[in-house]
Amino acid sequence: MGDRLTFLGHSTVLVDLDGVRVITDPLFGHMAAGAIRRQMPAVSADTLEGLAAVFISHGHWDHLDLASLRALPGNPAVIVPVGLGRIVAKVARGPIHEMRAGDRIQVGGLTLEAVHAEHGRRRSLFTTADGSLGILLAGSTGVYFAGDTDLFPAMGKLAGRVDVALLPIGGWGPSLGRGHLDPVRAAEAAARIGPEIAMPIHWGTLYPLGLRRLAGRRFERPGEAFRRAVAARAPGIDVRVLQPGQSMALDRSAGR
């Protein structure tokens, strides 16, 4: 199929780049004992053969889902922030790598570099990571997955290194808490980073039980709101809004 990104909903993105398959924050079904419902078709893990690595950005339940990790085929390496290794060790079959911002690991022909994320570190009263992370996948194309984050001062240091930026623009509740980007702030992040392509993630997939019927449209708006905000703030950036299950080719025009 060649180099491509496939948006699987929420923060789950399958990256096929330079013959290496990496998946981010796999979440295939409902979460929180069913109180948060997936409104898009569930992902079949059977379509994910050949994974080389899994990246977990932080320990929150909509990003580190043990049932989804357990369902992954094969024995991919699992990359997590320092402090979460013992959690994923319960289900991971491949090697586990704990990382801090600035750490790098080689996976096939890709260099994966952990990037700071401005977000909460705690999973539970008893489990706290050193920090939340994004990841920069450097190969023939530079792909930056921001995880969950707010704006942070060093974000601009990614400028010139990122061809495609995967930026969170929403949530799964009626409001966003601290450590998140909305469409306008995500557009500011895109302007600071300066990618050729920006793709919104973390939106339009999860809803509190019963809320979609009452306020469904507000969960469907962030994608186009992000497109408009980027057009106003950084019109040279190409925004690709994918629905869960859709793919985008990474041809060489997306690499510098």
C-alpha positions as CSV (number, residue, x, y, z in Angstrom):
1,M,0.0,0.0,0.0
2,G,3.0,2.3,0.3
3,D,3.6,5.1,2.8
4,R,0.4,6.3,4.4
5,L,-1.4,7.4,7.5
6,T,-4.6,5.8,8.5
7,F,-6.8,7.5,11.2
8,L,-8.5,4.8,13.3
9,G,-10.3,7.3,15.6
10,H,-9.6,9.3,18.7
11,S,-5.7,9.3,18.9
12,T,-5.2,6.0,17.2
13,V,-3.2,6.5,14.0
14,L,-1.5,3.7,12.0
15,V,1.7,5.0,10.4
16,D,3.1,3.1,7.4
17,L,6.5,4.7,6.6
18,D,9.6,3.3,4.9
19,G,8.4,-0.2,5.4
20,V,7.8,0.2,9.1
21,R,4.4,0.1,10.8
22,V,3.8,2.1,14.0
23,I,0.5,2.6,15.8
24,T,-0.2,5.3,18.3
25,D,-2.4,5.2,21.4
26,P,-4.5,2.1,20.3
27,L,-8.1,2.3,21.4
28,F,-10.4,-0.1,19.6
29,G,-13.6,-0.1,21.5
30,H,-15.5,1.6,24.4
31,M,-13.7,2.8,27.5
32,A,-14.4,3.5,31.2
33,A,-16.6,0.4,31.7
34,G,-18.8,1.5,28.8
35,A,-19.6,5.0,30.1
36,I,-17.7,6.5,27.2
37,R,-19.0,5.0,24.0
38,R,-17.3,4.7,20.6
39,Q,-19.5,6.1,18.0
40,M,-17.5,5.0,15.0
41,P,-17.1,1.3,13.9
42,A,-14.7,-0.6,16.1
43,V,-11.3,-1.3,14.7
44,S,-10.4,-4.9,14.0
45,A,-7.0,-5.7,15.3
46,D,-6.7,-8.3,12.5
47,T,-6.0,-5.5,10.1
48,L,-2.8,-4.5,12.0
49,E,-0.5,-7.4,11.1
50,G,3.2,-6.5,10.8
51,L,3.4,-3.8,13.5
52,A,6.9,-3.0,14.5
53,A,6.1,-0.6,17.4
54,V,3.3,0.9,19.5
55,F,3.6,4.3,21.0
56,I,1.7,5.3,24.1
57,S,1.7,9.0,24.8
58,H,0.5,8.9,28.4
59,G,-1.4,6.9,30.9
60,H,-4.9,8.3,30.7
61,W,-7.5,5.6,30.0
62,D,-8.4,6.9,26.5
63,H,-4.8,6.5,25.4
64,L,-3.4,3.6,27.4
65,D,-6.1,0.9,27.0
66,L,-4.8,-2.5,28.1
67,A,-7.5,-4.5,26.3
68,S,-6.5,-2.9,23.0
69,L,-2.9,-3.5,23.6
70,R,-3.6,-7.1,24.4
71,A,-5.5,-7.5,21.1
72,L,-2.6,-6.3,18.9
73,P,-1.2,-9.1,16.7
74,G,2.5,-10.1,16.8
75,N,5.2,-8.9,19.2
76,P,5.7,-5.2,18.5
77,A,7.9,-3.1,20.7
78,V,5.9,-0.8,23.1
79,I,7.2,2.7,23.8
80,V,5.9,4.5,26.8
81,P,6.8,7.4,29.1
82,V,9.0,6.5,32.0
83,G,6.8,5.1,34.8
84,L,4.3,3.2,32.7
85,G,6.4,0.2,31.8
86,R,5.1,-1.9,34.6
87,I,1.5,-1.3,33.5
88,V,2.0,-2.3,29.9
89,A,4.1,-5.3,30.9
90,K,0.9,-7.0,32.0
91,V,-0.2,-7.4,28.4
92,A,2.7,-6.5,26.1
93,R,4.4,-9.5,24.3
94,G,7.3,-7.5,22.8
95,P,10.1,-5.4,24.3
96,I,9.1,-2.4,26.4
97,H,11.0,0.9,26.1
98,E,10.5,3.7,28.7
99,M,11.4,7.1,27.3
100,R,11.8,10.7,28.3
101,A,11.6,13.8,26.1
102,G,14.7,13.9,23.9
103,D,15.3,10.1,24.0
104,R,15.6,8.3,20.7
105,I,15.1,4.8,19.5
106,Q,15.7,3.2,16.1
107,V,12.9,1.1,14.7
108,G,13.8,-0.4,11.3
109,G,14.7,2.6,9.1
110,L,12.9,5.1,11.3
111,T,14.3,7.2,14.2
112,L,11.6,7.7,16.9
113,E,12.3,10.7,19.1
114,A,10.2,11.4,22.2
115,V,8.9,15.0,22.4
116,H,7.6,16.9,25.4
117,A,3.8,17.1,25.8
118,E,2.1,19.6,28.1
119,H,-0.4,17.3,29.7
120,G,-1.3,15.4,32.9
121,R,1.0,12.6,34.1
122,R,-1.2,10.6,36.4
123,R,-3.1,7.4,35.5
124,S,-4.4,6.6,39.0
125,L,-3.6,7.4,42.6
126,F,-0.8,4.8,42.4
127,T,0.5,5.3,38.9
128,T,2.2,8.4,37.7
129,A,4.6,8.8,34.7
130,D,7.5,11.2,34.6
131,G,5.6,13.1,31.9
132,S,3.4,12.9,28.8
133,L,5.0,12.6,25.4
134,G,4.6,13.1,21.7
135,I,6.7,11.3,19.2
136,L,8.6,12.4,16.0
137,L,9.0,9.7,13.5
138,A,11.9,10.6,11.3
139,G,12.4,8.8,7.9
140,S,11.8,9.9,4.3
141,T,8.9,11.9,5.8
142,G,8.9,13.5,9.3
143,V,5.7,12.7,11.1
144,Y,4.9,14.3,14.5
145,F,2.2,12.8,16.7
146,A,1.5,15.2,19.5
147,G,-0.4,12.9,21.8
148,D,-2.4,15.0,24.2
149,T,-0.9,18.4,24.7
150,D,-1.4,22.1,25.2
151,L,0.9,24.7,23.6
152,F,4.4,24.7,25.1
153,P,7.4,27.0,24.6
154,A,9.6,24.5,22.9
155,M,7.0,23.5,20.3
156,G,8.6,25.9,17.8
157,K,11.8,23.9,17.9
158,L,10.1,21.3,15.8
159,A,10.0,23.7,12.9
160,G,11.8,22.4,9.9
161,R,11.7,18.8,11.1
162,V,8.0,18.0,10.6
163,D,6.3,17.3,7.2
164,V,3.0,16.0,8.7
165,A,1.7,17.1,12.1
166,L,-1.0,15.0,13.8
167,L,-2.6,17.5,16.3
168,P,-5.3,16.9,18.9
169,I,-8.3,19.3,18.5
170,G,-11.0,18.0,20.7
171,G,-12.0,15.6,23.5
172,W,-14.7,13.2,24.5
173,G,-16.8,15.3,26.9
174,P,-18.8,18.5,26.7
175,S,-15.7,20.6,27.6
176,L,-11.9,20.4,27.4
177,G,-9.8,20.4,30.6
178,R,-6.3,21.7,31.0
179,G,-3.6,20.3,28.8
180,H,-5.6,20.1,25.6
181,L,-5.8,21.9,22.3
182,D,-9.0,23.2,20.8
183,P,-9.2,23.9,17.0
184,V,-7.9,27.4,17.3
185,R,-5.0,26.6,19.7
186,A,-4.2,23.6,17.5
187,A,-4.0,26.0,14.5
188,E,-1.5,28.0,16.5
189,A,0.5,24.8,17.2
190,A,0.5,24.2,13.4
191,A,1.7,27.7,12.7
192,R,4.6,27.3,15.2
193,I,5.7,23.9,13.8
194,G,5.1,24.8,10.1
195,P,4.4,21.3,8.6
196,E,3.5,20.9,5.0
197,I,0.3,19.0,6.1
198,A,-1.6,19.1,9.4
199,M,-4.1,16.4,10.3
200,P,-6.5,16.7,13.2
201,I,-6.9,13.8,15.7
202,H,-8.6,13.3,19.1
203,W,-12.0,14.3,18.0
204,G,-15.4,12.8,16.7
205,T,-15.0,9.3,18.0
206,L,-15.9,9.0,21.7
207,Y,-19.0,10.4,23.5
208,P,-20.3,10.1,27.0
209,L,-23.2,7.7,27.1
210,G,-26.3,9.3,25.7
211,L,-24.7,12.7,24.9
212,R,-24.4,12.2,21.2
213,R,-28.2,12.2,20.9
214,L,-28.4,15.5,22.7
215,A,-25.4,17.3,21.4
216,G,-23.9,15.2,18.6
217,R,-23.2,18.0,16.2
218,R,-20.7,19.7,18.6
219,F,-18.6,16.6,18.4
220,E,-18.6,16.7,14.6
221,R,-17.6,20.3,14.2
222,P,-13.9,20.4,15.4
223,G,-12.4,19.1,12.1
224,E,-13.8,21.8,9.9
225,A,-13.2,24.4,12.7
226,F,-9.5,23.4,12.6
227,R,-9.4,23.8,8.9
228,R,-10.8,27.3,9.1
229,A,-8.5,28.3,11.9
230,V,-5.4,27.1,10.0
231,A,-6.5,28.9,6.9
232,A,-6.7,32.1,8.9
233,R,-3.5,31.6,10.9
234,A,-1.2,29.7,8.5
235,P,-2.8,29.5,5.0
236,G,0.2,27.7,3.5
237,I,-0.4,24.6,5.5
238,D,-2.5,21.9,3.8
239,V,-5.2,20.5,6.3
240,R,-6.3,16.9,5.7
241,V,-9.4,16.1,7.7
242,L,-9.9,12.3,7.8
243,Q,-12.8,10.3,9.2
244,P,-12.0,7.2,11.2
245,G,-10.9,4.5,8.8
246,Q,-9.7,6.8,6.1
247,S,-6.1,6.9,4.9
248,M,-3.8,9.5,3.4
249,A,-0.9,8.7,1.2
250,L,2.5,10.0,2.2
251,D,4.1,10.7,-1.2
252,R,7.4,12.4,-1.6
253,S,5.7,15.8,-1.9
254,A,5.0,15.5,1.9
255,G,8.7,15.2,2.6
256,R,11.5,17.8,2.4
